[in-house]
Amino acid sequence: MNSLPFEILFEVLGNRIRDLRQSKKLSQIEVAARCGLDVSNYNKIEFNKRPPSLRTLFKIAIALDEPISNFFNDEVFLSFIEEHVKA
């Protein structure tokens, strides 16, 4: 199996989280507050400056009222995985 370029995965993940937040017309401040995160740390997740922990992903999912699977249920993300993971 090839190693994944995680920077790209985190970028796709951050973009997906940002798209979901914006579709709900929520600000970064609102989501960060719901998660108990500092706004600057939340911003770093959306803009691929800091990879989120699994715990943080669950907090963001709850704050956005989305199943965590929706963060990864993205055509770009899935095609990237398919392209880069070879058994």
Contacts in CASP RR format, 6 or more apart in sequence:
PFRMAT RR
TARGET T0000
AUTHOR 0000-0000-0000
METHOD contacts of the structure
MODEL  1
MNSLPFEILFEVLGNRIRDLRQSKKLSQIEVAARCGLDVSNYNKIEFNKR
PPSLRTLFKIAIALDEPISNFFNDEVFLSFIEEHVKA
1 85 0 8 1.000
1 86 0 8 1.000
1 87 0 8 1.000
2 84 0 8 1.000
2 85 0 8 1.000
2 86 0 8 1.000
4 81 0 8 1.000
4 84 0 8 1.000
4 85 0 8 1.000
5 84 0 8 1.000
6 51 0 8 1.000
7 48 0 8 1.000
8 80 0 8 1.000
9 77 0 8 1.000
9 80 0 8 1.000
10 48 0 8 1.000
10 51 0 8 1.000
11 48 0 8 1.000
12 74 0 8 1.000
12 76 0 8 1.000
12 77 0 8 1.000
12 80 0 8 1.000
13 52 0 8 1.000
13 71 0 8 1.000
13 72 0 8 1.000
13 77 0 8 1.000
14 45 0 8 1.000
14 46 0 8 1.000
14 47 0 8 1.000
14 48 0 8 1.000
15 46 0 8 1.000
16 70 0 8 1.000
16 71 0 8 1.000
16 72 0 8 1.000
16 74 0 8 1.000
16 77 0 8 1.000
17 45 0 8 1.000
17 46 0 8 1.000
17 60 0 8 1.000
17 64 0 8 1.000
17 71 0 8 1.000
18 46 0 8 1.000
20 64 0 8 1.000
20 66 0 8 1.000
20 70 0 8 1.000
20 71 0 8 1.000
21 28 0 8 1.000
21 31 0 8 1.000
21 46 0 8 1.000
21 64 0 8 1.000
24 64 0 8 1.000
24 65 0 8 1.000
26 64 0 8 1.000
28 39 0 8 1.000
28 42 0 8 1.000
28 43 0 8 1.000
28 46 0 8 1.000
29 39 0 8 1.000
31 42 0 8 1.000
31 60 0 8 1.000
31 63 0 8 1.000
31 64 0 8 1.000
32 38 0 8 1.000
32 39 0 8 1.000
32 41 0 8 1.000
32 42 0 8 1.000
34 59 0 8 1.000
34 62 0 8 1.000
34 63 0 8 1.000
35 42 0 8 1.000
35 56 0 8 1.000
35 59 0 8 1.000
35 60 0 8 1.000
35 62 0 8 1.000
35 63 0 8 1.000
36 59 0 8 1.000
37 56 0 8 1.000
37 59 0 8 1.000
41 50 0 8 1.000
42 60 0 8 1.000
43 49 0 8 1.000
44 50 0 8 1.000
45 51 0 8 1.000
45 52 0 8 1.000
45 56 0 8 1.000
45 60 0 8 1.000
52 60 0 8 1.000
57 68 0 8 1.000
57 71 0 8 1.000
58 68 0 8 1.000
60 71 0 8 1.000
61 67 0 8 1.000
61 68 0 8 1.000
61 70 0 8 1.000
61 71 0 8 1.000
72 78 0 8 1.000
END
